[in-house]
């Protein structure tokens, strides 16, 4: 437990010496930007999987005998 505190103090003091303390506004903005990036990145695969499933259902509706091949 004490080792963690000592390590965090050492890191904090070395960051201060190098001038690497982040502005809280920049820190919050980067967290929000990361969340938006992950959210937007998940939209594409979701649309792609939905389109593929829709095409499979349409194919089964047109040729019910090919259901086994379409489902895999």
mmJSON file of the N, C-alpha and C atoms, coordinates in Angstrom:
{"data_MODEL":{"atom_site":{
"group_PDB":["ATOM","ATOM","ATOM","ATOM","ATOM","ATOM","ATOM","ATOM","ATOM","ATOM","ATOM","ATOM","ATOM","ATOM","ATOM","ATOM","ATOM","ATOM","ATOM","ATOM","ATOM","ATOM","ATOM","ATOM","ATOM","ATOM","ATOM","ATOM","ATOM","ATOM","ATOM","ATOM","ATOM","ATOM","ATOM","ATOM","ATOM","ATOM","ATOM","ATOM","ATOM","ATOM","ATOM","ATOM","ATOM","ATOM","ATOM","ATOM","ATOM","ATOM","ATOM","ATOM","ATOM","ATOM","ATOM","ATOM","ATOM","ATOM","ATOM","ATOM","ATOM","ATOM","ATOM","ATOM","ATOM","ATOM","ATOM","ATOM","ATOM","ATOM","ATOM","ATOM","ATOM","ATOM","ATOM","ATOM","ATOM","ATOM","ATOM","ATOM","ATOM","ATOM","ATOM","ATOM","ATOM","ATOM","ATOM","ATOM","ATOM","ATOM","ATOM","ATOM","ATOM","ATOM","ATOM","ATOM","ATOM","ATOM","ATOM","ATOM","ATOM","ATOM","ATOM","ATOM","ATOM","ATOM","ATOM","ATOM","ATOM","ATOM","ATOM","ATOM","ATOM","ATOM","ATOM","ATOM","ATOM","ATOM","ATOM","ATOM","ATOM","ATOM","ATOM","ATOM","ATOM","ATOM","ATOM","ATOM","ATOM","ATOM","ATOM","ATOM","ATOM","ATOM","ATOM","ATOM","ATOM","ATOM","ATOM","ATOM","ATOM","ATOM","ATOM","ATOM","ATOM","ATOM","ATOM","ATOM","ATOM","ATOM","ATOM","ATOM","ATOM","ATOM","ATOM","ATOM","ATOM","ATOM","ATOM","ATOM","ATOM","ATOM","ATOM","ATOM","ATOM","ATOM","ATOM","ATOM","ATOM","ATOM","ATOM","ATOM","ATOM","ATOM","ATOM","ATOM","ATOM","ATOM","ATOM","ATOM","ATOM","ATOM","ATOM","ATOM","ATOM","ATOM","ATOM","ATOM","ATOM","ATOM","ATOM","ATOM","ATOM","ATOM","ATOM","ATOM","ATOM","ATOM","ATOM","ATOM","ATOM","ATOM","ATOM","ATOM","ATOM","ATOM","ATOM","ATOM","ATOM","ATOM","ATOM","ATOM","ATOM","ATOM","ATOM","ATOM"],
"id":[1,2,3,4,5,6,7,8,9,10,11,12,13,14,15,16,17,18,19,20,21,22,23,24,25,26,27,28,29,30,31,32,33,34,35,36,37,38,39,40,41,42,43,44,45,46,47,48,49,50,51,52,53,54,55,56,57,58,59,60,61,62,63,64,65,66,67,68,69,70,71,72,73,74,75,76,77,78,79,80,81,82,83,84,85,86,87,88,89,90,91,92,93,94,95,96,97,98,99,100,101,102,103,104,105,106,107,108,109,110,111,112,113,114,115,116,117,118,119,120,121,122,123,124,125,126,127,128,129,130,131,132,133,134,135,136,137,138,139,140,141,142,143,144,145,146,147,148,149,150,151,152,153,154,155,156,157,158,159,160,161,162,163,164,165,166,167,168,169,170,171,172,173,174,175,176,177,178,179,180,181,182,183,184,185,186,187,188,189,190,191,192,193,194,195,196,197,198,199,200,201,202,203,204,205,206,207,208,209,210,211,212,213,214,215,216],
"type_symbol":["N","C","C","N","C","C","N","C","C","N","C","C","N","C","C","N","C","C","N","C","C","N","C","C","N","C","C","N","C","C","N","C","C","N","C","C","N","C","C","N","C","C","N","C","C","N","C","C","N","C","C","N","C","C","N","C","C","N","C","C","N","C","C","N","C","C","N","C","C","N","C","C","N","C","C","N","C","C","N","C","C","N","C","C","N","C","C","N","C","C","N","C","C","N","C","C","N","C","C","N","C","C","N","C","C","N","C","C","N","C","C","N","C","C","N","C","C","N","C","C","N","C","C","N","C","C","N","C","C","N","C","C","N","C","C","N","C","C","N","C","C","N","C","C","N","C","C","N","C","C","N","C","C","N","C","C","N","C","C","N","C","C","N","C","C","N","C","C","N","C","C","N","C","C","N","C","C","N","C","C","N","C","C","N","C","C","N","C","C","N","C","C","N","C","C","N","C","C","N","C","C","N","C","C","N","C","C","N","C","C","N","C","C","N","C","C"],
"label_atom_id":["N","CA","C","N","CA","C","N","CA","C","N","CA","C","N","CA","C","N","CA","C","N","CA","C","N","CA","C","N","CA","C","N","CA","C","N","CA","C","N","CA","C","N","CA","C","N","CA","C","N","CA","C","N","CA","C","N","CA","C","N","CA","C","N","CA","C","N","CA","C","N","CA","C","N","CA","C","N","CA","C","N","CA","C","N","CA","C","N","CA","C","N","CA","C","N","CA","C","N","CA","C","N","CA","C","N","CA","C","N","CA","C","N","CA","C","N","CA","C","N","CA","C","N","CA","C","N","CA","C","N","CA","C","N","CA","C","N","CA","C","N","CA","C","N","CA","C","N","CA","C","N","CA","C","N","CA","C","N","CA","C","N","CA","C","N","CA","C","N","CA","C","N","CA","C","N","CA","C","N","CA","C","N","CA","C","N","CA","C","N","CA","C","N","CA","C","N","CA","C","N","CA","C","N","CA","C","N","CA","C","N","CA","C","N","CA","C","N","CA","C","N","CA","C","N","CA","C","N","CA","C","N","CA","C","N","CA","C","N","CA","C","N","CA","C","N","CA","C","N","CA","C"],
"label_alt_id":[null,null,null,null,null,null,null,null,null,null,null,null,null,null,null,null,null,null,null,null,null,null,null,null,null,null,null,null,null,null,null,null,null,null,null,null,null,null,null,null,null,null,null,null,null,null,null,null,null,null,null,null,null,null,null,null,null,null,null,null,null,null,null,null,null,null,null,null,null,null,null,null,null,null,null,null,null,null,null,null,null,null,null,null,null,null,null,null,null,null,null,null,null,null,null,null,null,null,null,null,null,null,null,null,null,null,null,null,null,null,null,null,null,null,null,null,null,null,null,null,null,null,null,null,null,null,null,null,null,null,null,null,null,null,null,null,null,null,null,null,null,null,null,null,null,null,null,null,null,null,null,null,null,null,null,null,null,null,null,null,null,null,null,null,null,null,null,null,null,null,null,null,null,null,null,null,null,null,null,null,null,null,null,null,null,null,null,null,null,null,null,null,null,null,null,null,null,null,null,null,null,null,null,null,null,null,null,null,null,null,null,null,null,null,null,null],
"label_comp_id":["UNK","UNK","UNK","UNK","UNK","UNK","UNK","UNK","UNK","UNK","UNK","UNK","UNK","UNK","UNK","UNK","UNK","UNK","UNK","UNK","UNK","UNK","UNK","UNK","UNK","UNK","UNK","UNK","UNK","UNK","UNK","UNK","UNK","UNK","UNK","UNK","UNK","UNK","UNK","UNK","UNK","UNK","UNK","UNK","UNK","UNK","UNK","UNK","UNK","UNK","UNK","UNK","UNK","UNK","UNK","UNK","UNK","UNK","UNK","UNK","UNK","UNK","UNK","UNK","UNK","UNK","UNK","UNK","UNK","UNK","UNK","UNK","UNK","UNK","UNK","UNK","UNK","UNK","UNK","UNK","UNK","UNK","UNK","UNK","UNK","UNK","UNK","UNK","UNK","UNK","UNK","UNK","UNK","UNK","UNK","UNK","UNK","UNK","UNK","UNK","UNK","UNK","UNK","UNK","UNK","UNK","UNK","UNK","UNK","UNK","UNK","UNK","UNK","UNK","UNK","UNK","UNK","UNK","UNK","UNK","UNK","UNK","UNK","UNK","UNK","UNK","UNK","UNK","UNK","UNK","UNK","UNK","UNK","UNK","UNK","UNK","UNK","UNK","UNK","UNK","UNK","UNK","UNK","UNK","UNK","UNK","UNK","UNK","UNK","UNK","UNK","UNK","UNK","UNK","UNK","UNK","UNK","UNK","UNK","UNK","UNK","UNK","UNK","UNK","UNK","UNK","UNK","UNK","UNK","UNK","UNK","UNK","UNK","UNK","UNK","UNK","UNK","UNK","UNK","UNK","UNK","UNK","UNK","UNK","UNK","UNK","UNK","UNK","UNK","UNK","UNK","UNK","UNK","UNK","UNK","UNK","UNK","UNK","UNK","UNK","UNK","UNK","UNK","UNK","UNK","UNK","UNK","UNK","UNK","UNK","UNK","UNK","UNK","UNK","UNK","UNK"],
"label_asym_id":["A","A","A","A","A","A","A","A","A","A","A","A","A","A","A","A","A","A","A","A","A","A","A","A","A","A","A","A","A","A","A","A","A","A","A","A","A","A","A","A","A","A","A","A","A","A","A","A","A","A","A","A","A","A","A","A","A","A","A","A","A","A","A","A","A","A","A","A","A","A","A","A","A","A","A","A","A","A","A","A","A","A","A","A","A","A","A","A","A","A","A","A","A","A","A","A","A","A","A","A","A","A","A","A","A","A","A","A","A","A","A","A","A","A","A","A","A","A","A","A","A","A","A","A","A","A","A","A","A","A","A","A","A","A","A","A","A","A","A","A","A","A","A","A","A","A","A","A","A","A","A","A","A","A","A","A","A","A","A","A","A","A","A","A","A","A","A","A","A","A","A","A","A","A","A","A","A","A","A","A","A","A","A","A","A","A","A","A","A","A","A","A","A","A","A","A","A","A","A","A","A","A","A","A","A","A","A","A","A","A","A","A","A","A","A","A"],
"label_entity_id":["1","1","1","1","1","1","1","1","1","1","1","1","1","1","1","1","1","1","1","1","1","1","1","1","1","1","1","1","1","1","1","1","1","1","1","1","1","1","1","1","1","1","1","1","1","1","1","1","1","1","1","1","1","1","1","1","1","1","1","1","1","1","1","1","1","1","1","1","1","1","1","1","1","1","1","1","1","1","1","1","1","1","1","1","1","1","1","1","1","1","1","1","1","1","1","1","1","1","1","1","1","1","1","1","1","1","1","1","1","1","1","1","1","1","1","1","1","1","1","1","1","1","1","1","1","1","1","1","1","1","1","1","1","1","1","1","1","1","1","1","1","1","1","1","1","1","1","1","1","1","1","1","1","1","1","1","1","1","1","1","1","1","1","1","1","1","1","1","1","1","1","1","1","1","1","1","1","1","1","1","1","1","1","1","1","1","1","1","1","1","1","1","1","1","1","1","1","1","1","1","1","1","1","1","1","1","1","1","1","1","1","1","1","1","1","1"],
"label_seq_id":[1,1,1,2,2,2,3,3,3,4,4,4,5,5,5,6,6,6,7,7,7,8,8,8,9,9,9,10,10,10,11,11,11,12,12,12,13,13,13,14,14,14,15,15,15,16,16,16,17,17,17,18,18,18,19,19,19,20,20,20,21,21,21,22,22,22,23,23,23,24,24,24,25,25,25,26,26,26,27,27,27,28,28,28,29,29,29,30,30,30,31,31,31,32,32,32,33,33,33,34,34,34,35,35,35,36,36,36,37,37,37,38,38,38,39,39,39,40,40,40,41,41,41,42,42,42,43,43,43,44,44,44,45,45,45,46,46,46,47,47,47,48,48,48,49,49,49,50,50,50,51,51,51,52,52,52,53,53,53,54,54,54,55,55,55,56,56,56,57,57,57,58,58,58,59,59,59,60,60,60,61,61,61,62,62,62,63,63,63,64,64,64,65,65,65,66,66,66,67,67,67,68,68,68,69,69,69,70,70,70,71,71,71,72,72,72],
"pdbx_PDB_ins_code":[null,null,null,null,null,null,null,null,null,null,null,null,null,null,null,null,null,null,null,null,null,null,null,null,null,null,null,null,null,null,null,null,null,null,null,null,null,null,null,null,null,null,null,null,null,null,null,null,null,null,null,null,null,null,null,null,null,null,null,null,null,null,null,null,null,null,null,null,null,null,null,null,null,null,null,null,null,null,null,null,null,null,null,null,null,null,null,null,null,null,null,null,null,null,null,null,null,null,null,null,null,null,null,null,null,null,null,null,null,null,null,null,null,null,null,null,null,null,null,null,null,null,null,null,null,null,null,null,null,null,null,null,null,null,null,null,null,null,null,null,null,null,null,null,null,null,null,null,null,null,null,null,null,null,null,null,null,null,null,null,null,null,null,null,null,null,null,null,null,null,null,null,null,null,null,null,null,null,null,null,null,null,null,null,null,null,null,null,null,null,null,null,null,null,null,null,null,null,null,null,null,null,null,null,null,null,null,null,null,null,null,null,null,null,null,null],
"Cartn_x":[0.822,0.0,0.868,1.902,2.767,3.618,3.961,4.763,4.006,2.687,1.87,1.867,1.69,1.671,3.017,4.101,5.428,5.655,5.21,5.386,4.58,3.338,2.52,3.098,3.685,4.326,5.543,6.306,7.488,7.095,6.063,5.603,5.071,4.303,3.738,4.832,5.826,6.893,7.719,7.97,8.737,7.931,6.612,5.761,5.753,5.74,5.767,7.077,8.169,9.465,9.512,8.891,8.925,7.78,6.861,5.747,4.681,4.407,3.459,2.112,1.813,0.523,-0.552,-1.579,-2.609,-3.641,-4.12,-5.217,-6.476,-7.285,-8.495,-9.479,-9.538,-10.434,-9.976,-8.685,-8.149,-8.356,-8.168,-8.365,-9.816,-10.762,-12.183,-12.546,-12.006,-12.3,-11.757,-10.584,-10.056,-10.859,-11.402,-12.251,-13.534,-14.123,-15.351,-15.054,-13.935,-13.574,-13.339,-12.719,-12.492,-13.822,-14.744,-16.071,-16.814,-16.751,-17.401,-16.745,-15.442,-14.743,-15.144,-15.235,-15.636,-17.087,-17.937,-19.35,-19.548,-18.881,-19.015,-18.38,-17.316,-16.668,-17.536,-18.421,-19.278,-20.51,-20.798,-21.976,-21.774,-20.594,-20.322,-20.514,-19.878,-20.104,-21.548,-22.22,-23.629,-24.488,-24.235,-24.981,-24.642,-23.37,-22.958,-23.585,-23.61,-24.219,-25.721,-26.344,-27.783,-28.115,-27.29,-27.498,-27.317,-26.281,-26.035,-27.184,-27.678,-28.798,-30.054,-30.277,-31.439,-31.374,-30.185,-30.014,-30.221,-29.771,-29.961,-31.44,-32.174,-33.617,-34.317,-33.909,-34.507,-34.203,-32.982,-32.613,-33.413,-33.631,-34.428,-35.877,-36.375,-37.761,-37.931,-36.914,-37.025,-36.825,-35.9,-35.624,-35.572,-36.708,-36.73,-35.904,-35.736,-34.972,-33.471,-33.004,-31.582,-31.285,-32.218,-32.049,-30.805,-30.573,-29.405,-28.091,-27.981,-26.757,-26.587,-27.685,-27.606,-27.241,-27.827,-27.522,-26.118,-25.601,-24.23,-24.179],
"Cartn_y":[-1.191,0.0,1.258,1.261,2.429,2.566,1.434,1.486,2.196,1.952,2.607,4.114,4.528,5.969,6.595,5.92,6.45,6.559,5.549,5.556,6.684,6.878,7.944,9.307,9.457,10.73,10.982,9.919,10.06,10.439,9.785,10.08,11.499,11.891,13.24,14.295,14.068,15.063,15.13,13.991,14.029,14.678,14.48,15.13,16.643,17.065,18.503,19.12,18.406,18.929,19.088,18.157,18.22,19.051,19.503,20.325,19.525,18.295,17.421,17.296,18.161,18.092,18.549,17.722,18.034,18.99,19.822,20.715,19.87,20.109,19.29,19.378,20.522,20.678,19.795,19.756,18.908,17.438,17.11,15.728,15.293,16.136,15.81,15.717,16.628,16.611,15.345,14.877,13.654,12.431,12.411,11.287,11.285,12.446,12.546,12.166,12.629,12.301,10.807,10.182,8.732,7.985,8.42,7.784,7.935,9.13,9.342,8.496,8.384,7.595,6.129,5.597,4.191,4.015,4.95,4.865,4.936,5.879,6.008,4.832,4.283,3.138,1.887,1.817,0.633,0.728,1.89,2.04,1.309,1.424,0.797,-0.707,-1.434,-2.882,-3.263,-2.463,-2.744,-2.634,-1.605,-1.437,-2.571,-2.935,-4.023,-5.354,-5.678,-6.947,-6.929,-5.777,-5.678,-5.861,-5.266,-5.417,-6.872,-7.522,-8.927,-9.816,-9.586,-10.39,-10.139,-8.888,-8.557,-9.222,-9.237,-9.889,-11.406,-11.983,-13.422,-13.76,-12.967,-13.21,-13.044,-12.046,-11.837,-13.016,-13.529,-14.691,-15.926,-16.133,-17.287,-17.128,-15.89,-15.654,-15.949,-15.647,-15.889,-17.361,-18.031,-19.442,-20.209,-20.656,-21.357,-22.646,-23.261,-24.512,-24.288,-23.056,-22.749,-22.271,-22.493,-21.983,-22.572,-23.847,-24.486,-23.883,-23.595,-23.001,-21.566,-20.844,-19.44,-19.307,-20.144,-20.082,-20.565,-21.418,-21.9,-23.061],
"Cartn_z":[0.0,0.0,0.0,0.878,0.953,-0.302,-0.915,-2.131,-3.25,-3.335,-4.351,-4.143,-2.899,-2.609,-2.949,-2.552,-2.838,-4.336,-5.077,-6.527,-7.157,-6.707,-7.283,-6.954,-5.775,-5.43,-6.308,-6.566,-7.413,-8.836,-9.341,-10.705,-10.778,-9.769,-9.753,-9.691,-8.856,-8.747,-10.03,-10.665,-11.915,-13.034,-13.028,-14.038,-13.836,-12.588,-12.325,-12.785,-12.565,-12.992,-14.501,-15.217,-16.678,-17.243,-16.4,-16.868,-17.579,-17.139,-17.827,-17.129,-16.18,-15.505,-16.49,-16.69,-17.676,-17.109,-17.953,-17.623,-17.441,-16.398,-16.202,-17.368,-18.015,-19.166,-20.322,-20.565,-21.633,-21.293,-20.031,-19.597,-19.798,-19.408,-19.584,-21.063,-21.858,-23.297,-23.949,-23.504,-24.1,-23.711,-22.509,-22.105,-22.933,-23.123,-23.931,-25.38,-25.918,-27.297,-27.471,-26.493,-26.58,-26.557,-25.715,-25.677,-26.988,-27.568,-28.862,-29.956,-29.93,-30.943,-30.864,-29.656,-29.499,-29.934,-29.559,-29.946,-31.443,-32.079,-33.531,-34.262,-33.712,-34.35,-34.28,-33.312,-33.194,-34.095,-34.628,-35.494,-36.824,-37.414,-38.717,-38.72,-37.808,-37.776,-37.481,-36.673,-36.391,-37.631,-38.413,-39.672,-40.633,-40.701,-41.599,-41.236,-39.947,-39.523,-39.747,-39.529,-39.783,-41.255,-42.113,-43.562,-43.984,-43.46,-43.814,-43.361,-42.149,-41.655,-42.48,-42.857,-43.688,-45.055,-45.648,-46.943,-46.829,-45.708,-45.51,-45.382,-44.63,-44.483,-45.824,-46.593,-47.912,-48.843,-48.772,-49.593,-49.205,-47.904,-47.449,-47.886,-47.879,-48.302,-49.794,-50.582,-52.024,-52.375,-51.682,-51.955,-50.641,-50.153,-48.859,-48.862,-50.016,-50.063,-49.845,-49.981,-49.787,-48.371,-47.464,-46.094,-45.408,-45.595,-44.966,-45.435,-46.74,-47.282,-46.818,-46.719,-46.315,-44.851,-44.016,-42.587,-42.265,-43.09,-42.905,-42.029],
"occupancy":[1.0,1.0,1.0,1.0,1.0,1.0,1.0,1.0,1.0,1.0,1.0,1.0,1.0,1.0,1.0,1.0,1.0,1.0,1.0,1.0,1.0,1.0,1.0,1.0,1.0,1.0,1.0,1.0,1.0,1.0,1.0,1.0,1.0,1.0,1.0,1.0,1.0,1.0,1.0,1.0,1.0,1.0,1.0,1.0,1.0,1.0,1.0,1.0,1.0,1.0,1.0,1.0,1.0,1.0,1.0,1.0,1.0,1.0,1.0,1.0,1.0,1.0,1.0,1.0,1.0,1.0,1.0,1.0,1.0,1.0,1.0,1.0,1.0,1.0,1.0,1.0,1.0,1.0,1.0,1.0,1.0,1.0,1.0,1.0,1.0,1.0,1.0,1.0,1.0,1.0,1.0,1.0,1.0,1.0,1.0,1.0,1.0,1.0,1.0,1.0,1.0,1.0,1.0,1.0,1.0,1.0,1.0,1.0,1.0,1.0,1.0,1.0,1.0,1.0,1.0,1.0,1.0,1.0,1.0,1.0,1.0,1.0,1.0,1.0,1.0,1.0,1.0,1.0,1.0,1.0,1.0,1.0,1.0,1.0,1.0,1.0,1.0,1.0,1.0,1.0,1.0,1.0,1.0,1.0,1.0,1.0,1.0,1.0,1.0,1.0,1.0,1.0,1.0,1.0,1.0,1.0,1.0,1.0,1.0,1.0,1.0,1.0,1.0,1.0,1.0,1.0,1.0,1.0,1.0,1.0,1.0,1.0,1.0,1.0,1.0,1.0,1.0,1.0,1.0,1.0,1.0,1.0,1.0,1.0,1.0,1.0,1.0,1.0,1.0,1.0,1.0,1.0,1.0,1.0,1.0,1.0,1.0,1.0,1.0,1.0,1.0,1.0,1.0,1.0,1.0,1.0,1.0,1.0,1.0,1.0,1.0,1.0,1.0,1.0,1.0,1.0],
"B_iso_or_equiv":[0.0,0.0,0.0,0.0,0.0,0.0,0.0,0.0,0.0,0.0,0.0,0.0,0.0,0.0,0.0,0.0,0.0,0.0,0.0,0.0,0.0,0.0,0.0,0.0,0.0,0.0,0.0,0.0,0.0,0.0,0.0,0.0,0.0,0.0,0.0,0.0,0.0,0.0,0.0,0.0,0.0,0.0,0.0,0.0,0.0,0.0,0.0,0.0,0.0,0.0,0.0,0.0,0.0,0.0,0.0,0.0,0.0,0.0,0.0,0.0,0.0,0.0,0.0,0.0,0.0,0.0,0.0,0.0,0.0,0.0,0.0,0.0,0.0,0.0,0.0,0.0,0.0,0.0,0.0,0.0,0.0,0.0,0.0,0.0,0.0,0.0,0.0,0.0,0.0,0.0,0.0,0.0,0.0,0.0,0.0,0.0,0.0,0.0,0.0,0.0,0.0,0.0,0.0,0.0,0.0,0.0,0.0,0.0,0.0,0.0,0.0,0.0,0.0,0.0,0.0,0.0,0.0,0.0,0.0,0.0,0.0,0.0,0.0,0.0,0.0,0.0,0.0,0.0,0.0,0.0,0.0,0.0,0.0,0.0,0.0,0.0,0.0,0.0,0.0,0.0,0.0,0.0,0.0,0.0,0.0,0.0,0.0,0.0,0.0,0.0,0.0,0.0,0.0,0.0,0.0,0.0,0.0,0.0,0.0,0.0,0.0,0.0,0.0,0.0,0.0,0.0,0.0,0.0,0.0,0.0,0.0,0.0,0.0,0.0,0.0,0.0,0.0,0.0,0.0,0.0,0.0,0.0,0.0,0.0,0.0,0.0,0.0,0.0,0.0,0.0,0.0,0.0,0.0,0.0,0.0,0.0,0.0,0.0,0.0,0.0,0.0,0.0,0.0,0.0,0.0,0.0,0.0,0.0,0.0,0.0,0.0,0.0,0.0,0.0,0.0,0.0],
"pdbx_formal_charge":[null,null,null,null,null,null,null,null,null,null,null,null,null,null,null,null,null,null,null,null,null,null,null,null,null,null,null,null,null,null,null,null,null,null,null,null,null,null,null,null,null,null,null,null,null,null,null,null,null,null,null,null,null,null,null,null,null,null,null,null,null,null,null,null,null,null,null,null,null,null,null,null,null,null,null,null,null,null,null,null,null,null,null,null,null,null,null,null,null,null,null,null,null,null,null,null,null,null,null,null,null,null,null,null,null,null,null,null,null,null,null,null,null,null,null,null,null,null,null,null,null,null,null,null,null,null,null,null,null,null,null,null,null,null,null,null,null,null,null,null,null,null,null,null,null,null,null,null,null,null,null,null,null,null,null,null,null,null,null,null,null,null,null,null,null,null,null,null,null,null,null,null,null,null,null,null,null,null,null,null,null,null,null,null,null,null,null,null,null,null,null,null,null,null,null,null,null,null,null,null,null,null,null,null,null,null,null,null,null,null,null,null,null,null,null,null],
"auth_seq_id":[1,1,1,2,2,2,3,3,3,4,4,4,5,5,5,6,6,6,7,7,7,8,8,8,9,9,9,10,10,10,11,11,11,12,12,12,13,13,13,14,14,14,15,15,15,16,16,16,17,17,17,18,18,18,19,19,19,20,20,20,21,21,21,22,22,22,23,23,23,24,24,24,25,25,25,26,26,26,27,27,27,28,28,28,29,29,29,30,30,30,31,31,31,32,32,32,33,33,33,34,34,34,35,35,35,36,36,36,37,37,37,38,38,38,39,39,39,40,40,40,41,41,41,42,42,42,43,43,43,44,44,44,45,45,45,46,46,46,47,47,47,48,48,48,49,49,49,50,50,50,51,51,51,52,52,52,53,53,53,54,54,54,55,55,55,56,56,56,57,57,57,58,58,58,59,59,59,60,60,60,61,61,61,62,62,62,63,63,63,64,64,64,65,65,65,66,66,66,67,67,67,68,68,68,69,69,69,70,70,70,71,71,71,72,72,72],
"auth_comp_id":["UNK","UNK","UNK","UNK","UNK","UNK","UNK","UNK","UNK","UNK","UNK","UNK","UNK","UNK","UNK","UNK","UNK","UNK","UNK","UNK","UNK","UNK","UNK","UNK","UNK","UNK","UNK","UNK","UNK","UNK","UNK","UNK","UNK","UNK","UNK","UNK","UNK","UNK","UNK","UNK","UNK","UNK","UNK","UNK","UNK","UNK","UNK","UNK","UNK","UNK","UNK","UNK","UNK","UNK","UNK","UNK","UNK","UNK","UNK","UNK","UNK","UNK","UNK","UNK","UNK","UNK","UNK","UNK","UNK","UNK","UNK","UNK","UNK","UNK","UNK","UNK","UNK","UNK","UNK","UNK","UNK","UNK","UNK","UNK","UNK","UNK","UNK","UNK","UNK","UNK","UNK","UNK","UNK","UNK","UNK","UNK","UNK","UNK","UNK","UNK","UNK","UNK","UNK","UNK","UNK","UNK","UNK","UNK","UNK","UNK","UNK","UNK","UNK","UNK","UNK","UNK","UNK","UNK","UNK","UNK","UNK","UNK","UNK","UNK","UNK","UNK","UNK","UNK","UNK","UNK","UNK","UNK","UNK","UNK","UNK","UNK","UNK","UNK","UNK","UNK","UNK","UNK","UNK","UNK","UNK","UNK","UNK","UNK","UNK","UNK","UNK","UNK","UNK","UNK","UNK","UNK","UNK","UNK","UNK","UNK","UNK","UNK","UNK","UNK","UNK","UNK","UNK","UNK","UNK","UNK","UNK","UNK","UNK","UNK","UNK","UNK","UNK","UNK","UNK","UNK","UNK","UNK","UNK","UNK","UNK","UNK","UNK","UNK","UNK","UNK","UNK","UNK","UNK","UNK","UNK","UNK","UNK","UNK","UNK","UNK","UNK","UNK","UNK","UNK","UNK","UNK","UNK","UNK","UNK","UNK","UNK","UNK","UNK","UNK","UNK","UNK"],
"auth_asym_id":["A","A","A","A","A","A","A","A","A","A","A","A","A","A","A","A","A","A","A","A","A","A","A","A","A","A","A","A","A","A","A","A","A","A","A","A","A","A","A","A","A","A","A","A","A","A","A","A","A","A","A","A","A","A","A","A","A","A","A","A","A","A","A","A","A","A","A","A","A","A","A","A","A","A","A","A","A","A","A","A","A","A","A","A","A","A","A","A","A","A","A","A","A","A","A","A","A","A","A","A","A","A","A","A","A","A","A","A","A","A","A","A","A","A","A","A","A","A","A","A","A","A","A","A","A","A","A","A","A","A","A","A","A","A","A","A","A","A","A","A","A","A","A","A","A","A","A","A","A","A","A","A","A","A","A","A","A","A","A","A","A","A","A","A","A","A","A","A","A","A","A","A","A","A","A","A","A","A","A","A","A","A","A","A","A","A","A","A","A","A","A","A","A","A","A","A","A","A","A","A","A","A","A","A","A","A","A","A","A","A","A","A","A","A","A","A"],
"auth_atom_id":["N","CA","C","N","CA","C","N","CA","C","N","CA","C","N","CA","C","N","CA","C","N","CA","C","N","CA","C","N","CA","C","N","CA","C","N","CA","C","N","CA","C","N","CA","C","N","CA","C","N","CA","C","N","CA","C","N","CA","C","N","CA","C","N","CA","C","N","CA","C","N","CA","C","N","CA","C","N","CA","C","N","CA","C","N","CA","C","N","CA","C","N","CA","C","N","CA","C","N","CA","C","N","CA","C","N","CA","C","N","CA","C","N","CA","C","N","CA","C","N","CA","C","N","CA","C","N","CA","C","N","CA","C","N","CA","C","N","CA","C","N","CA","C","N","CA","C","N","CA","C","N","CA","C","N","CA","C","N","CA","C","N","CA","C","N","CA","C","N","CA","C","N","CA","C","N","CA","C","N","CA","C","N","CA","C","N","CA","C","N","CA","C","N","CA","C","N","CA","C","N","CA","C","N","CA","C","N","CA","C","N","CA","C","N","CA","C","N","CA","C","N","CA","C","N","CA","C","N","CA","C","N","CA","C","N","CA","C","N","CA","C","N","CA","C","N","CA","C","N","CA","C"],
"pdbx_PDB_model_num":[1,1,1,1,1,1,1,1,1,1,1,1,1,1,1,1,1,1,1,1,1,1,1,1,1,1,1,1,1,1,1,1,1,1,1,1,1,1,1,1,1,1,1,1,1,1,1,1,1,1,1,1,1,1,1,1,1,1,1,1,1,1,1,1,1,1,1,1,1,1,1,1,1,1,1,1,1,1,1,1,1,1,1,1,1,1,1,1,1,1,1,1,1,1,1,1,1,1,1,1,1,1,1,1,1,1,1,1,1,1,1,1,1,1,1,1,1,1,1,1,1,1,1,1,1,1,1,1,1,1,1,1,1,1,1,1,1,1,1,1,1,1,1,1,1,1,1,1,1,1,1,1,1,1,1,1,1,1,1,1,1,1,1,1,1,1,1,1,1,1,1,1,1,1,1,1,1,1,1,1,1,1,1,1,1,1,1,1,1,1,1,1,1,1,1,1,1,1,1,1,1,1,1,1,1,1,1,1,1,1,1,1,1,1,1,1]
}}}
